[in-house]
Amino acid sequence: MLRFSVFAVLFVTATCNYGDHVHWNWNSDDFSGRSDESREPLSPDFQDPATLDSNPLPGGVVDIDANRPNFPFAPFNGQFGLGLGNTDGNQFLGIGGYFNFAPSQPWWKGENVCVERIETTDDDDNTDEGKKNTTEERSFVSTLTRYSCVSTDHKHECITKLNNHGSLKTLIVRYKCCHGYGKRYGSNGCNMKMDLKSLNETLVELKGNVFKDLLDDSDYYESSNYTIFMPNDDTIGSFEEEQNSVTHQPESKSIKGNDLAKSHIVKGLYNIHDLENEELLETEYQDTKIRINQYYGMTWANCIKVSKANNMGKNSIVHIIDEVMKPVTKSVTEIIENNPNLSSFWKMMESVNVTKYIREDGHYTIFAPTNEAFDKLKDKDMLVNGNACARNVLRHHMIRNTICSSFIIENATAVNLDGNNLLIQRSAWGLSLEKIAKIVKTDIMGTNGVIHLIDVVLIPENALYANEALKRNNYTKFQELIAKAGYDTEIDKATNITIFALSDETLAKPESKKILDEIKDDQDKLRAFIDYHIVDGKLTIDNLGNDVMLNTKLKDSSLRLNLYSTVSARVRLNSIESCSSVIHEVKRPLVPATKTILEILKDDGNYSHLLSIINGTEIEEILSDTNRSITLVAPDDSAFESIAKADMTTLLEDQQKAVQIMKDHILTEVLCCDGIGFPHLGFNSFVPTLGSSQQKISNNGNHIRIGSRGFVKKCDDLAVNGVVQTINAVLYPQRYSHATLGSYFFNL
C-alpha cells in the first residue's frame, strides 16, 4: 500500500511592467498609469499601417505624435492653470501661462536630430513549439498592440508591435543625432558639431596604418558610407605571426589582404548604441556576417570585444576591436560536422536528428565535447548511436543564445535547452563548465552561434541510467541490493519504468532489517523484493491517480496507489527522472499483500469476537471480495469485552443488527494511517461508511482517532482488497450535526 502526499498551489498573477517602459493595451486609447516621461502615447488617430489609404510615412510607419503630454496625469487641469503634463510651450511647470517661461523641450526635438523609420515583419519560430505559441497568440486576440518608448543619452526610440489578425509587424521610430553631430549634457538638440576627417585620416589617427594599407588594396573610396570594426596595428601584427606559425583549425581558414579587410567592413553607418544583442551585420566579404553581442554595457563583435567605439569620420564610423576577426562562413552544425576532433559529438547529433531543430537564423551556444571526452565514457557507443537518452545529453550542452568566453568574469549561469542552469566559472587555470568540464577551446564562431570545446561529456540527471541515478541521489544501499540480486545490468536496459527506492536510512531501520534478514542470500527472494518496488511506466507527479492498482515486475503482484492531502507521506514526491526511469522514495519496504481482509482477521487471533458476530452474514462476503477497495476499522477482542453483555448478546443473536453495526466499521475508501492528518482550521474530517453514517477521523500527533471513542491500536494491515486498522472500541452509529465536505480524499 503506497501513500502519496500531493499539494497543488496555483498562483494567477497579472502584472503591468512600467519599469522597462512596456505598456499593453487591447484596442484602447487609454494610456493612464504612465510613470515615465520618456514614454509617449500613440496619437488619437493611430491606425495599423496596413489599413491606411492616404500617404503613410515611408515604409508604412505611423509616426509618433511628439506633442502629446508626457506626464501620466494632470491633477489640476487647465482651468486651474496647473496642467502638469503639458509641454506645448505655453506653460512652465503647468502654471497656466501666468509666468511666460518657455519649457525645456526634449533634446530629440531639437536641431540636427535625424529620424529613422523602420518596419519589419516578425518571422515565426520555425520550431514546433514556436509555431504552437504563435498560433495561440493569433487566436487569442485579433488586434494586439504593444507600445514602448525609451530615451537614453544617445537616442529616443519608440517601438510599436502589432498583431493584426495574424499579421505581425514591428514599427520603429528612432531619433538620434545626425552623423557628425553630438549633444552636450542638458542641451536641446544636437548642437555640437564634430570636426570629421576622411576615412584614411581617421584610421591613421586610430593607429590603423596596417588596416589602412589593406583598405587601400580593396579599392574603397570616400564616396560611400561604411562601418569598420578595426583591429589596430599591434593586433594585426600578432594575428599575422599566428597565421604563419600555428596550424589552422578546420573551422577557419587563412585570409589576407583584401578579403581580410572586407570581413571587417559593413556598408552603412552603425553607431554602437543603435545595435542590439544578437544583431547580424552583413560584411563586404562573401556575404559573411558580424554578430553583435551586448553584455553589461559592453559590446562584442564575433565574440571580440569592442574596446573603443563610435570614432566618426566624414563617411565612416570606426569601432576598434581587440582581435582580428576571421570570416564566419559556416553554421555551427557545419563546423562540428567538419571538425575531426568532434566526430563522436557529430555522430550523436545525427543519431537523434537534432540538427533539423537548429535554425540557420538562430542564436546558439554549444559546449561540444571532444572525441577524447567521449573516450572516457564506458557507454560511449550507446551514446553516440543515439541510445542512453542522447537527446537529453545534447540538450544539456546547448543554449539558445550566444555566450562568448570573455563575458565570464568570475561566475555566470546560462539556461540550457532543458531549462536548467549551467554554471560557467573562470579561475586561474581557465574556464570550466559545471565544475566538471574544462573549456579547452573557446569562441569558435558560426553563422548562427558559437562553439566551445570541453574535455568531459556532461551527463544530466535525466540522461543517467537507473543505477547511476540511484547512486547520485543517495540510494546507495538500495542500488547495492539491485546489484546483489544480479539485476543491475537488466535494470539499466529497462525502458520506461518507475522505481520506488528505499533510502539508506530506511534500510537501516528494524522493520527493513527484519525483512532483509529473512531474505538473507536467497537471490530469488531478493530479486522478488526488488521486483515489487518497480512498476511499468514513468509515474511523475503530474500523472498520478488515487486508488490505482499498479502492476509491478513481480508476477501477479500489484501495488495500490492512494493520494491524500496530508503532510506525512509514505512516498516522497520529488520525481527524480533518469534516462528511462522515474525514482520515488518510499519510507517503508513494500511487501505484497497476499490475503483478503477476512483472511487477515482469521489468521491474526485477536478478532475472535468480531468473526463470531459476522459469521454467516453478508459482511463476510464484503471482506472477501477482491474487487473492492475498502478499510475495515476492526475492534479487537478487548474492545468487544468492554461493551455491555446485553449489547454483545444482541450482536451475536440479531444478524440484521450486527450487519448494520459492522457496516459502520467499513469505510468506502482505502485509508492508511499516514493519510489521516490534523484537523484543518478547526474542521473535522469525515469518511463515508457502507452503513448509514460517516466516521469522524483525526490525528493529534500522538494517536489517531476514528469515531467518537475509537483509537487506532495497530496501523495498516494490508490486504489485497484494502487495509485493516485495529481500534480499541466498538463504533455505534452516530448522527453528526457538523456539515461535512464529502469524502476525506477531497478534504484539505
N, C-alpha and C positions, 0 to 999 in steps of 0.2 A: 504494500500500500504506500503510495507516494503522496506527499503533500507539498503543494507549491504555494508560495505567497506572492500575490500579484497586487501591484499598486499602479493605478493609472491616474496621471495628473495632466490635465490639458490646460495650457495657457494660451489664450487668444489675445493677441495684442494688436493694437493699431497705433502706428507711430507716424508723426509728421516731423520730418527731419529738416529743421531750419539751419542747423549748424553747418551743413555743407551746401547751403543755398539751393535746396531742391524743394519744389512745390508741385503737388499733384492736384489736378482738377479734372473733373469729368463734365464736359460741355457747360462750363460755368465761367462767368467773368468775375467771380468773387475772389479777389486776391487779399482778403482780410487776413490778419495774423502775421504779416511780414515783420521781420525784426532787423533786416539788414539793408542798409542804404544802397548797397550795390545791386540789389535785386530790383528789376524794373518790370512792371506788368505789361502784358500784351495790350495793344491798342484795342479800343472798344469794337472796332470793325474788323478784328482779326478773322481771317479765313484760311482754310487749308489752301496752299498754293495750287493744288490740283484743281480747285473749283473756281479759281479766278478767271474772269473773262477779259478783264481790261488791264493791260500794261503792267504785269507783275515786274518786280525788280529782277535784275539779271540772275539767271539760274533759278528763277521761280521762288526766290526767298522773300518772305514778307518782312519788311524792316520793323524794327522795334521803335516805338514812339519814345523818343528821348526826352520829351517834355512832360511826361506823366509824373506825378508825385513819387518821391522815394520813401517818405515816411509811411509806416504801416497804418497810422490813424491820425486824425486831427481832432483832439478832444474839444477844441473850441474852433468852430468853423468860421468862415469868412465874415459872418455877421458880427462876430466879436473881434475880428481882426487878429485872430490867433490861429490861423490855418497852418499848423506846424509843418505839414507835408509839402507846402507849395514851394516850388523852386523856379517859378516862371519869370523871376526878375522884378516883380512888383512888391515883394515883401522881404524883409530881413528878419529871420527868426520868427516869421509868421506874425509880426506885429502890424498887420492890416494896412501897411503902407503909411502909417503915421510918421515913420522915420524913413526917409528916402534913400536907404542904403542899397547898393547893388549886392546881390548874393554872390557867394563863391560857387561857381559852376564846376561840375566835374571836369577833370583835366581832359578827358576824351571827347569833350565837346568843343575844345579849343582849336587853335591853329595847328597846321601841319600834322593833322591826325588822318591816317588813311583807314579805309574801311574795306574789309574782306567779307564777301558774302559767299557762302558755300552751301550747297545742297547735296546730300548723299542719300542713297538708298541702302538701308541696312540689309546685309545678307543674312539669310537664315543660317543657323548652325547646321553643318552637314551631318552631324551625328544624329542617331535616332532620338536621343534624349533632347537634343536641341530642337528637332522638328516637333516633338511632343509638346515642349514648352511653348513654342511659337503658336502651335495650333490652339492650345488652351488660351493663350493671351488673345488671339484674334476672335475666338468665340465668346470671350468674356465681355468685351465692350466694343462697340462699333467705332467710336472715336475717342482715343485716349491722347491727352496732351501732357507732356512733361516739360516743364519750362524752368530754366535756371539762368541766372546771370552772376558773373563773378568779376570783380575788379581787383587787379594787382597793380604793382608799381609799373608794370610793363604793358599791360593790355586790359581792355574791358571786353568781355566776351559773353554773348547771350546765346544759349542753345535751346532750341525747341525740338522735341522729339514727338512725332506724330504717328499715330496708328489709325488710319482712316480706312475702316473696313478691310483690314489686312494689308494695306499699303503702308509700309514702314519707311519713314523719312526722318532725317536729321537735318535741321536748318541751323546754320551757324552765322552769326553776325559778329565780327571781331574788329574792334577799334584799337589801333596802335600807332605809335609814332611812324611817320613815313621814313623811308630809308634815308639816312644822313641826318636825321634829327633825333634829339633826345629831350628829356624833360628834367627840369630841376625839381627838387622836392617842394611841394606846395604850389607849383606853378600851374597856370591854366594853359592847357595845350602843350605842344612840343616845341618850345621856342629856343631850344639850344641847338644851334646848327653846328655840325661837325665838319672838320677840315678833312675831307675824304681824299685819299690818294689813289693812284692807279693800282691795279692788281699787283703788278711787279713790284712797285714801291712798297705796298703793304706786306708782301711776302718777305722782302729783304729786311724790312723793319722788324718782322717777327722771327728773324733768324731762320728763314726758309729758303736759303740760297740754292740748296741742292734740289729741293722740290720745284723751285722756280725754273731751274735748268730742265727738269723733266717736263714741266709745263710748257716751256718754250718748244720742246721737241714735239709736243702734242698739238701744235698749231691752234692754241686757244687765243682768242682775240678779246679786246676790250669792249666789243660791241654787244655782248650778251651778259646776262646776269648768272652768277654761279655762287654756290656754297661749297666751300672747300674744307675738308677735315684734314688738317695738315700736320704731319709729323715734322719736327724741326730737324736741323742738320745733324745733331748728335744722334737722334733717334734713327734716322735713315742710315747713318754710318754703322750703328750697331746691327741694324737689320741686314745690311749687305754683308757684314762679317759672318752673321749667322747663316745667310744663304750660301756662302762659299764654303763653310766648314761643317754644317750639320746636314745629315741625311734627311730629306724632306719626308713628312708624314704623307700617307696616301690620300688624306682628305684635303691636302692643299698642293699647290704647285708653285714653282718659282716663276715670278714675273719681274720684269724690269722695264725701265724706260716709260714709254707712252702708256702702256697698259697699267703700270703701277700708279701713275698719276691719275689716269681716268677712274680707277677704282676708288679714289678719294674725292671725286668731284660729283656734285649734284647740280643739275640745272635748276635755276631759280634761287631766290633769296630766302633762307630759313633761319630766322632768329631762334636761338636755342630755347627761348621762353615760349615759343609758339609750338614747339614739338611736344608730342605726347609719348607716354610709355608704350613700348611695343610698336611704335610707328616705323614704317619702312620707307626709306628714301631710295629712289632708283638712281644708280650711278651712270656715268658715261661709258662704263666698260661692260660690254656684252650683257646688258640688262641685269647686272648684279645689283644687289641692294645693300644698304646700310641699315642695320636695325638699331633703333634708338631705345635706350632704357634709362629711366629716371628713378633715382632712389635716394631718399633723404636729401633732396635739393641738389644732387649731383647728376651729371649726365654721362652716359656711356654710349659709344658708337661701336657696334660689333664687339661688345664687351671690353672696349678700350676706353679708358677714362678721358673725358674732355677736360683738360686742365685749364684752358683759358678760352672763353667763348666770346662770340659776337665782336670780333675785330672787323670793322667795316671799312670797305674800300668803295670806290665810286660805283662799281658794278659787282661787288662781291661782299660776302661775309665769310670770314676765315675763323674756324674753330681749331685750336691747337690740341692735338691728341698725344698721348704718351707713348704710343707704339705705331708701327706701320701696319696698316690693315691689309690682310691678304684677301683677295677677291673671294666672295662666297658664292659658289655656283651650284652646290649640291644640297639636297634636303638632308635632314638628319637620318632618314632611313637609307638614303643612298650612301651616306658616309659610313654608316655601320655595315652595310652590305659589302662595301669595297675595302674595308679595313681588315686585313688578315688576322689581326690580333683580337678581333671581335666576332670571329666566325661562330663561336658557340652561342653568343648572345643573339646573333642574327638568326641562327637556326631556330632558337627558341621563339623569337618573334614571329618567324614564318609559320612555325608549327601551330600556333594558336591564332594565326591570321590577324594579329593585332595591327599589322601595317595598314590595313584598309581603314582603320579608325584614326590614323594620324593624318590630319589635314595638311595639304600643301600650304595653305594660308594660315596655319595655326601658329601657336607660340608654345614651344615645349622646352623643358629641361630634362635630359635623360642621363641618369647615372648608369653608365654602361660597364658591367663587369668584364674584365679581360678574360682571355682564354685561361690564363694562369689562375684566375679566381674560380673559374668553373672546375678546373682540375682538382681543387681542394675538396670538392663535394663527393661524397660516397655514392650519391644517387644522380650523378651528373647526366648519365644517358637518359634517365627517365625525364629529367627536367628539360633538356634541350629538345627532346622529342615531343614535348607538349603535355607530358603527364605531370603528376605531382603538383597539380594546381599551378602550372607555369603561368597562366594568365594572371593570377594573383601576385606572383613574383614580379612579373613585368610591371603591373600597375603600381606596385610598391616603389619601383625605381623611376617612375615618370611623374613630372609636374607639368601642369597646364599653364605655365608662364615661364619667361626667361629669367634665369638666375645666373649672373656672372660671378666668377670666383672672387673678384675684387669687391663685390657687395659685402662680403663677410668680413667684418672687423674682428669680432670675437665669437659670439654665438648667434645663430639665427635659426628659425624654423620655417619650413615650407610645407604646404599641404599637397600630398600626392594624389593620384587619381582615385584612390580608395577613400579619400577624405581624412587620412591620418597624417599627423605631423611628422616630418622628418627633421632631425636635429643636425645642423651643419655647424661645425666648430673649426676655429682657427687656433692653432697653438704654435709653439716654437718650431715644431717639425713639419708643419704644414696643415692642410685641411683634412678633416675627417667627416664621415657620414655615420650618424647614429652611434658614435663612439666605437664603431667596429671596423668600418671600411676606410682605408686611406685613399684619398683622391690623388691619383698618381699623375694625371694629366688633365689640365683644365681648359675650358673655353674653346672647344672645337666648334666653330660656328657653322651652322647650316642655314639654309634659306628660311626655315621655319622653326628655328630654335638653336639650342646649344647642347653640346655633349661634354660630360666629364667622365673620365675613366676611373674606375675604382678597382681595388685589389681583392674584394670579397663580395660574393653574392649574398645579398641580404634576403633572408627567408622570413617573411612576416608570419604572424601567428596564424592567419587564415590560409597559409600555404604549408603549414607543418604537417607531417604525418602524425597520426594519433599518439604514438608512443612518445615522440618528441614533445608534443603539446602537453601531455600529462607531466612529463619531467619539468618542462619550463614553468608550469603552474603549480608546482609543489605537490603533485600527486605521485611522489616517487615510489612509495611502498606499494601503492596500488599497481603502478606500472611494473614493479618487480614481480608481483603476483601474476600479472599477464605473461611476463617472460618465463616464469617458473612453470606456468601451465603450457608452455610451448606455443603461445598464442601471439607473440609479438609480431612476427612476420605477417601472419594472416590478418591481423587487425590493421596493419599499415596498408595492406592491399584492399581492405574492405572499402566500399564506397557508400556514402550517404547513410551514416549511422549516427545514433546518439548514445553516448556513454554516460552512465550515472556513476561518477567516481567517488571514492572514499578518500578523505584527506589522511595524511599521516597521523594526525591527532585522533581521528575517529577510529582508525585501525588499531590504535594503542589502548582503546577503552576495553573494559572487561567483556562487554557484550560481543565485540568483534573478536577478541582473543578466544572466547569460548567456541565461536563458530569455526575459526581457523584451526583450533586445536582438534576439533572433530574431523576436519578435513585432513590435517597433517600433510603427508607427502603423497596422498592419493591424487594423481594428476587428473583423473577423470572427474572426481568431485570438485577439484579446484577449477577445472575447465567449466563445469556446470555452474559454479559460483560466479565466475566471470561472465558467462553467457547470460545469466539472469540480470546482469547490470548493463546489457547492451540491447537496444531496440533498433529496428529498421527505420530509416528516415531521419532527417535533421529536424529535431524539435527545438526551435528557437522560441523566445518569449512570445513572439507575435503569432505563433501558430499552435498554441496550446489550447486544450479544451478541458472542461470539467467532466469528471466521472467517465473517463475514456479508458478502455482496455487497450493496452499496447502489447503487441506480440514481441516477445524477447527472442534472443538467439537460442535460449533453452527450449527444447522441443515441448510443445503443448503447455507452455507456462506463460502466463500473461501478467503484466503489471497494471494496476489500476491507478489512474492519474486523477487526482482531485485538486481543485483550486479553492483556496479560502482567502478571505480578506483579513488575515491576522498577521501579527508581527512575527511570531515564531514560525519556523519553517523547517520541514524535513528535507527540502531541496533548496539550495541557494541558486536563485535565478540570475546567473551572470552570463550564461550562454557563451562559453568560450568556443569560438568557431575555428577549427583547424581545417586542413585541406579538404577532407571528405567526411568530417565528423563534427558534432557539437558535443561539448562536455558540460554537464551539470554536476554539482556536488551534492551528495546525499549525506545526511548526518548519522544514518544508521545503515548497517549492512542490509541488503534486500534479500529476503528469504521467501521463496514461492509458497503461496498458500495451497494446501492440498485437501483441506477439509471444508465441509459446509458448516454453517453456524450450528446446526443441530448436532453435527458430529463433534464439534469442539465442546459443546455442553456435555455430551455423553462421555467423552474421554477425560474430562477435567476432574470430576469427582466432587466438585464444590457446588453442583447445581442439582442435587437430587430432588429437592422440593419443587423447583421450577419444572423439572422434567415430569414429575408426578402430576402437576397441575395441567400441563399442556398435552399429556398423553392422550392420544386418540382424537385430538382436536385439529382444526384447520391450521393452528399455529405451527404444528409440526411440519405440515406441508410448506408453509411460508418459509420456515427456517431451512428447509431442504432444497428450495427452488434455486437452482444455479443461474437462472436467468434474471434474478433480482439483484438489486444493489441497495442494501439496507444496513441499518445499525441496530443491533439489539442491545438495549440498556438492561443488563441481566442482573437481577438481585441474586446474591449468593445465598447459601443455606442459612447463614447467620441473619440475613435480612428478613427471611420468612419466619425465623424463630422468634423475632422480636415483635411480630404483629399479634393481635389478639387471636386466641384459639378459635373463637367463633368465625372470625374473618377467614382464617385458614381453612376451616371446615367448609365454608361457603365456596371457596375457590376450588376445593377438591371435589365437591359434590355437584356444584352448579357449573356445567361446562360453558353455558352461554355467558354467565357472569365472568368466568375465567377468561374466555376469549376476549370479552370486552375490556377487561383489565389489562391483559397481556398485549393487546394491540396498541395500548397507550405506551408500551415499552419498546415499540418498534418504530424507529424513525425512518422516514421515507427517502433519506439520502445517506450516503456514507459519510460519517462524521468521525474523524480521528481526533485524538486529544490535542494535537498540535493545531487543529483547526478551530479550537474554541478559544476565543480571545476575551479581552477585558471588555466590560460594558463601555459603550461609546456615549459620552456626554450624558451619562445617567440613564440611557435607554437600555433595556434588556433585549436579548436576542431570543427568538422563539423558533423552534423547528417543528414542522408538522409530523404527526404520527399516523399510523394506519387506523387509529381509533378516531374518536370524536374530538380530541383535544390537541393542543400543542404543548411541547415541553420547553420550559424556560431553561436556558443554558448560560453559564458564565464561568469565568476564570479569574480568581483574585490573586493569582501568583503562587498561592500555597496549595490550593486544591481546586478541583473542577466540580461545579455543582450542576446537577441535572434535576429538573423539577424543583419543588419547594423543600424537599427533605433529603434528596439523594446526593451522595458524594461518590466520585469515581475512586474505586479502590485499586483497580487494575486496568491499564490502558491497552487498547489496540491489539486484541487477539484477532489476527487477520484470517479471514475465510475467503473461499472462492466466490461467495455471494455477498460479501460485506465485511463487517467488523463487529466484534463483541466488546462492549465497555461494561466492566463489572462494577456494580454500585452497592451501597450499604443499606438500601431501603427499598421497599415496595412503593411504587408510584401509583397513587389513586387519582382518578380523573378530577381535574380542576378547571374552572372557568375563569380565565384571566380577564380582568376588566381593561387591561392595557391595550392600546392599539398596537398592532403588530405591523412589521414591514415585510411580511412574506417569508419565504424560505431563508434559512440562515445564510445560505450561499450569497444572497444578494444584500445582506446587512453589512453596512460599512460603519 
